[in-house]
Amino acid sequence: MQDLWWIFAFCAGLMTAMFVFSNQVFRLKGSMVMIYRGIGTALCLLPFSLLFDAPENATFYYLCIGNGLLIAFLDNRVINAAKTFGAENAAMLQPLSVVFEFFVWFFFVPQLLMNLSENPLRLSLILLALFCLAFSIFMVKKDKVTKKAFFYLLPAMLSVMVIDIQCKILMSIDTAMLPAAIFYYSMITSFIAGSINAVIYFKNGNKIAEVIKPRNIMFVGLPIILLMISIYIFKNCSLHYVENPAYTMAILNLYPLWVAGANHIYNKYFKHIPYPQPNRKALLLITAAVITLILCVN
């Protein structure tokens, strides 16, 4: 299973792309999406808590609470950025955090850096692959990301790094305890993030009638909840098995490619307008970087 970390990360990226792209189409309020994504997910998971033994380590819950607070900020920021600047621009900026995350993780596991240093070629190839994945995303789309979008999402990029590192720490447990860790992490962080955004939603004068409207629950709420549960499972499984969280996020953060593909299909078949073709050289570079990263890590 350890060698399959990249498949879990790839699936998490696909689910993330669907989550981000959906708000570009429906243009819902970020706080409303987060109520479904947070409280809705927590409520759906709650009945299954009898199937999992709760972790006994208090640190587990402290880190879950911390990540829940950061996720509330992050997802609301990304969702609103997708609505304002487009899903692709919102998605493109996040991979930049991967390179920083790669180095920060060595402060927690210095032995890993020592092991990599013994094989300079492997270390160089991994670094090259990470840089290529992070920066070639900008080459895929010809339109430039605006300075306004960059600075709006800069705090989100920093919070992504903290979330991933804390999540890796939480998932660095025995494989036998992994299902329980994923379950309680998902439920706790979802509830906290959703509750914060519910306060924002109602504080802005919005009504609960929109949240509980059957049409919104059926066509927006349930799909978002299913996507989020899938993301939690795939991402956390990948983080459990991978040695550095940056590797997982490098693969997961390819989701701008899937967003670009969804935009191409949506514009061609639903809006019937031309969509710019992606940069083929960038796609080849990304493919080569992904293959290099997987081979070097495994």
Buried (B, 14 or more C-beta within 10 A) or exposed (E): EEEEBBBBBBBBBBBBBBBBBBBBEEEBBBBBBBBBBBBBBBBBBEEEEEEBEEBEEEEBBEBBEBBBBBBBBBBBBBBBBBBBBBBBBBBBBBBBBBBBBBEBBBEEBEEEBEEBEEEEEBBEBBBBBBBBBBBBBBBBBEEEBEEEBBEBBBEBBBBBBBBBBBBBBBBBBEEEBBBBBBBBBBBBBBBBBBBBBBEBBBEEEBEEEEBEBEEBBEEBBBBBBBBBBBBBBBBBBBBBBBBBBBBBBBBBBBBBBBBBBBBBEBBEEEEEEEBEEBBEEBBEBBEBBBEBBBEBBE
